[in-house]
Each structure stands twice: as structure tokens, then as C-alpha cells.
């Protein structure tokens, strides 16, 4: 049994949730999403969770076309990239390449790529980790996001040649009106068909602002960009699934098994084959996360609450088991090292 799972970052899902709240008044609380999941814009969320949210949104709004209604919110502007790297390229051709290569830092288990057929370029999105009703919603989410990226260069009046979407049809006439072209459904992947000349198009009011030749970001932020497990990386997938489960309380075997969609026994057998026990794995993960919070300046009491411990004493006991010093001692050590490097 493999525990293959794809992840997507909070900031890449937020445009949907913000659009739903603005249009329908349905909040993250209504969907049972803890505030801390969305507070850190780089949080890794299992894609299975996002699929469930899409289905919940459909039930709560009573509308299958909610993604159509919020299409103006679906942009790349909210991604935490210095200078919005995706959309600061001098033309669509370069932006196209940046998105295809860079989006892997924001969503795993999915492919963004180009297929050329004569003078037609197909901008493709494939996601094997979205199932059932959520396929249509996810396909629309990405199609509108890429379409809005194109319009950043080609203008709001631009229309692709054709759009192919996954999943069953949703509001055919309204969807075709928004894209301004024929739309077909139940396709194996999402595709936007563009004329090759579109890659070099500019709207009259587009102004390119030259980018700096160099840029710098904190190492902690760079670590977050690089921290995107591939679905087949079993230890890393387990790590991130346990880490995600802490937003709903102290991680448990049953909670993590439910996130994977397997039984408690199946998860324990997989852990055993990988040489882990759940107690050790969860303790190790929470300890590492505690250190990240320390580096962000959080107090021991706040960290204990964030990680789901009943109190600071329980957190301290677990932390000491892995680091051989208390959280307070470790925190004082960090502060001392910081003072030394500041001189």
C-alpha cells in the first residue's frame, strides 16, 4: 500500500475561499477550516482536503457554478513571490515558462506544460489527485487562473481559441461567454488553446517594469519554497500529513489515517515498513515545527498551543525527549547565539 498524496499551498487556495466569502458569505469557519491553516500562506494542504472543500462549497451555496461566479478572484497575485515573479516577465511567453516551472513549488502531483500543434499552443494542466465532483471545480479554478494571467498581457478582451475542461459540464453558455470561445468538458486534462502569436501580444496599457538583476529572500522563506514533497516520497508525505493534522489538535493515528483515506491498521503497517512508530514520528515533527516557531519569535506557551498540546508542561516533556533540553533552554540558546552574531 502506497500513501501517495499531493499537496497545495494555502496561498494557492486562498483566492477561492476569499471569492466564496465575498460572493456568498461562506467563510472558512463554515467549512471547518482552522484559521491557522490559512494564516501561514505557505501551509501545505493535502489536495484531498481541498477536493472536499470544493464539494462542501457546492452544498453550502447550492450552486455547482460557484467557481464561475468567483472567476475574477482567481489570479496568481496572492502567491507569496517577491515582486510577483510569475507576472513580472516582459512578455507572456516568458511568464508562461515561469508559471509552468515555478508552480511546482505551490502544488505537487500536478503538471503544467505546453503542447504545440501547428500554430496552436495548448496550455495544459493535469492533476491525477482530484476525483469526483471536484474535478470540474478544480479544472475551472486553474483554467480561470491561467486565463487571468494571459489577460495580464493580452488585455481583458482576449479570448483563447478553445478551452477543454475536466469533469462534467457546468453552465456551458455562461462558461463559454466568460472564455469567449468554445468549451468542451470531460476532457482528460485542462487545456487552453492559444494562437502562437498570443505569446508576444501586449495590451496597449501594459507597462513592463524592469526587474532587479538580483533579489534576496530570507533563508527561512527559501526553505518553504523548496519544501514541496513529491507524491511518491513516502517519508516526506507522511511528515507533511502529520504536520497538517496538528491544525486540528495533537496528531493521532486515527486522524492521520483518515486524511490518507486508509484504516488505522493500514497506516501502522506502512509506518512499520518505513521503520517508524507514530509516537516517534509525530513527536519528531512537532519538535521541528516548534523550533521553526522559536525562530519566528514565539513564546513557549504560544508554541504549545499552536502545536495542539494540552499545556506547556506536556510540550516541554515531549520536546526534551528529542532535543535533550527544555524548550526554554533551547530558546535561550537561540537568543544567545543571536546576540553573538550581532556583534
LINKANOR-V311396 format. One line per field, one symbol per residue. ss: DSSP state (H for helix, E for strand, - for the rest). psi: psi as a letter, one per 40 degrees, with the letter a starting at -180 (. if undefined). burial: + if it has 9 or more other ideal C-beta (glycine too) atoms within 8 Angstrom, else -. Layout:
# LINKANOR-V311396
ss->???
psi->???
burial->???
This chain:
# LINKANOR-V311396
ss->------EEEHHHHHHHHHHHHHHH----------HHHHH----EEEHHHHHHHHHHHHHHH----HHHH-HHH-----------HHH----HHHHHHHHHHHHHH-E--EEEEEEEE--EEEEEEEE------HHHHHHHHHHHHHHHHHHHHH-------EEE-------HHHHHHHH--EEE-----EEEEEEHHHHH------------------HHHHHHHH-------HHHHHHHHHHHHHHH----HHHHHHHH---HHHHHHHHHH----HHHHHHHHHHHHHHHHHH----HHHHHHH-----HHHHHHHHHHHH---HHHHHHHHHHHHHHHH-
psi->hifhiiiiiddedddddddddddeehidddefhidddedheehhhhdddddddddddddddehefddddeddegiedehghhegddeeididddddddddddeeeehieihhiihhgbehhhhihhheehiadeddddddddddddddddeddeieeihidihhiiiiihgddddddddfiihiifidihhhhiidddeeihidehhhhhiidiiiiidddddddeggiidegddddddddddddeeeihiidddddddefiiddddddddddefiiddddddddddddddddddeeiidddddddeeididddddddddddefiiddddddddddddddee.
burial->--+-+++++++++++++++++-+--+-+--+-+--+++--++++++++++++++++++-++---+++++++-++++-++----++++-+-++-+++-+++-+++-+++++-+-+-----++++++++-++--+++++++++++++++++++++++--+-+-++++++--+++-+++-++-+-+++-+-++++++-+-++-+-+--+-------------+++--+--++-+--+-+++++++++++---++-+-+++-++-+---+++++++-+-+-+--+++++++-++++++-----+-+++-++++--+-+++-+++-+----+--++-++---------
